[in-house]
Amino acid sequence: MSSAPEGKRLEEELSYPILIAERIRSAVDETDSFKLECSEVWKQVERLLQMLRTVVRFAATTPLYERPVRRVTAETAKNLERALTLVRKCKRRSILHRVVTIVSAADFRKVLSYLDASVGDMKWLLSIIDGESGSGINLALPPIASNDPILSWVWSFIGSIQMGQLNDKIEGTNELASLAQDNDRNKKIIVEEGGVSPLLKLLKEATSPTAQIAAATCLCYLANDLERVRVIV
């Protein structure tokens, strides 16, 4: 499974798309062509900016399940870069540069579709990191995982185990165990996406025997391969 590099601190990774969004704001102010289209781009970027700042606030106060945060943040940054490149082409420049740099309405439609996808991803992300809301596990499919629904379910279940209330932790663990039972690919995804650590933590917590049994069961399903056993122990 490909993912964003995890060498950076999460706060640093979140700061980059916020910086790009602010640059888009400045670039939109300097445009002299496609002003209406650029303003539509900014509307979507502004929504993303607000959601990114909300994630930053969560990250400052709550230990987040970082895998989906990093993946969504990296994809959002990529789409914001596309938007910035396009908007900058509409900046006041010489006649010669305008001839060389051709921008069309189709370019804006494409960029807006990318930004729409990022808005969908960020909405989904906020729903899973707000584990204290008591709204249950979100099984919606974010655009970033549209080609692999299992990935988004694994993220949602692990997120509920790590950040949810007790009932959500138990439900998420049971659902994760069900996925692990299905096939080895699911087991591999669960381990790669960081599922073992919150399961072990849940197993060691003495607050709920039901949760401990669920965690032990899920870990047993995962431990049918030597490499995965090494991760668990």
Secondary structure, DSSP 8 states (H G I E B T S, - for coil): ------SS-HHHHHHHHHHHHHHHHHHHHTB-SSHHHHHHHHHHHHHHHHHHHHHHHHHHHS---HHHHHHHHHHHHHHHHHHHHHHHTTBS--HHHHHHS---HHHHHHHHHHHHHHHHHHHHHHHHH-GGG---------GGGTT-HHHHHHHHHHHHHHHS-HHHHHHHHHHHHHHHHH-HHHHHHHHHTT-HHHHHHHHH--S-HHHHHHHHHHHHHH-SSHHHHHHH-
